[in-house]
Amino acid sequence: MKRLFRGGTVVSGSAAFRADVLTEGEKIIRVAPEIEESADEVVDCSGKLLLPGFIDAHTHFDLDVCNTTTADDFYSGSRAALRGGTTTVIDFACPNKGESLGYGLELWHKKAEKCQCDYGFHMTIDDWNESIEAELDDMFAAGIPTFKMYMTYPAMMIGDGPMYEAMKAIHARGGLCGVHCENSGVIDSLVAEKKAAGENSVCCHPETRPDYLEAEAVSRLLRIAQAADSPIIIVHTTNAAAMEEVAHARDRGQTVYVETCPQYLTLDKSCYYQEDWLESAKYVCSPPLRTEYDQAVLWQGLRDGAVQTVSTDHCSFTTAQKLAGKDSFTAIPGGMPGVETRGEVVYTAGVASGRIDLPTFVRALSENPARLYGLYPRKGVLAAGSDADIVIYDPAADHVLTAEGTASKCDYSPYEGFKTVGSIEQVYLRNALAVNHGAVQETQGIYLKRGASTL
Ligand SMILES: [Zn+2]
């Protein structure tokens, strides 16, 4: 079936221009100023923006963590993603220590069978030995060229030496590593001090995970990457001190990719100091929210290219799950929902507020993740030959974000009451209508084998 999107403004990573978009089957077949060709359906897009479906390269659906399981599985999580204009997610397959990568991959394929949007996986490396190394080629053959490592969390951290070795082995095969950077040892000591002093309010969370301990880990990671002579991705970067370390490494000639998240661009640590315990606990995530100054530095990074991507680190827990940490701040499950609100929050706080322009927005949410994670130009751009993943954004349809009517199984929104500028009107997944004015249709996502980075 041929569908003509007529009269809209098409946005790419480099420009915004008046154009019509013609699709057929699952693909875009033409993008041009005035397409006269007849189509089975014409979608009037006058006054609207046509954006390439967003890619969220950092989600955690159906993850067993913090003695519980995330509220969103691949079904509810992907429906929330689509509702937020995200047509592709890259989730983290996460085998436990001692399990093989192959087992982890198989498990994640099973979890993702009900995924409604397109999806790929990064593979978590939390252990390093000969048998894990021997599995790397299988991972690349399965379309997984990106790997996640942790510098914190005892269950997942790998250690500096093994991280260096893994990085080298992965780089030698043309792959990339993304790393969670926080200094585990000192954080543990700070936590022990708080507990010994009998302190247990939610603000102990950010106070034991300060910005400079994230920056220390970023600095150490970058030196390890230097030793391995490997490019590196820093995931969910939150603060100015960490960005300084990135600048130093780039000055040395290293290739560093930086991801941040909407919560670090728009929310600050005052969220942890609210009167109500649960209200504060809703915002517990690691690394924690920082300051308005850090936000400004991250926005500047998006403008000048120091920050490449905005993903969400969607890791949702209900308020009932958050309550498990009532008596111990370290037992509050860490993570927030975000996959459903990223587009509108970043558009509002970024584009509509004059912090970034439209092409920068599209680079951060679509084009750069597609390039970095080996999906471009199938994804990340509206061009002939690309998948017809299309978001129709109405810049005039302001609304208020609320957890009500959300597709996520999380029962709260960190952005409750946030006034958006504009809203996502329709979302097409490979030319199938997936969202119509907030109503999510049944669709079926497909697994995406990914190739090498082209960013
Ligand atoms: Zn994460």
Boltz pocket constraint, residues with backbone or C-beta under 6 A from the ligand:
constraints:
  - pocket:
      binder: B
      contacts: [[A, 58], [A, 60], [A, 313], [A, 315]]
      max_distance: 6.0
